[in-house]
Amino acid sequence: MVAGFLGENLKFFEIDKGIAGRTPNDKSPFVAVGYFYINDVAEYNKAIGQNIDAIRTDFKNYTNITPVIQISEIKQVRYLDRNKE
């Protein structure tokens, strides 16, 4: 639903399910983490702001956990080619 609100500003998104903490026996600090990769933060904020009531209402369908939101900037991406020596 949120991806739909972001429209053309959205490059892609990821949803991760927490399975463990620092070690396999440690509980995951988060149940899930979602990432929205966007072109423009101002456009993101506008889209979220215009739809905040629908988003909050939808969260209640899935969890009673209060979401934590962080906006970050990607500073480096590096893909490793494991086939090269």
N, C-alpha and C positions, 0 to 999 in steps of 0.2 A: 504494500500500500504506500509506504513512504517513498519507495523508489519511483512510484508513479507520480507522486507530488513533485519530485525533483526534476522530472522531465529530461530535456536535452542537456541540462547541467550535469547530469549523472554520467560518469564514464563507465563505472562498474561498481559492484558491491560484493562484500563477503559477509558470511555469517559463520562464526566459529562457535562450537559447543565446547564448554569447559569440561575436561576429562580428568585433570589432575593438577596439583600445584607443583612446587619445585621438585618434588620427588613423587614417584608413583603412589606413595601412601599418603601424601598430603592432599587435602581437599582443594579443589579448584577455587580460586578466589572469586571467580565469576561463573555464573550458570551459562552465559553466552556473551559474545561480543560481536557487534555488527560494525562494519566499516563501509562508509559511503565515500567513494572517490569521486570528487566533483571538480568542476572547472573554476567555479567562482563562489567564494564564501558568502558574499553579500546576497547572491541569488539563492543560495542554500538557506540562509537565515530568513529571507523573504518567503520562500516556499514553506518552510517549517512554521513560521509565524502565522501565515494565512490558514494553516491546517492543524494548528496545535490542538484544538479541541478534539478533532477526529483521531489524531495520533494518540492522545492520552486515553481516550475512550477505548481504542483498539488495544492498547497495552493491557488494560484491565481484563481483556479476554484471554490473555496468556499468562499473566503473572501478577503477583501483588508486590513485587520488588520494585522499588523506585529506581528508575534508570539513572546511570551516571553518564554524562555527556562530556566529551573532550573533543576539541577541534585541534587538529595537528596539521603540520606542513611536512610533506615528504622531503627530506634533505638528500637522500641517496637511495638508489635502487641498484642492486648488483645481482645479476644472474650468473651462477657458476656453471661453466661447461665442464662437467665431470668426465667428458670423453677426451679432453685435451690433457696433455701431461705438463 
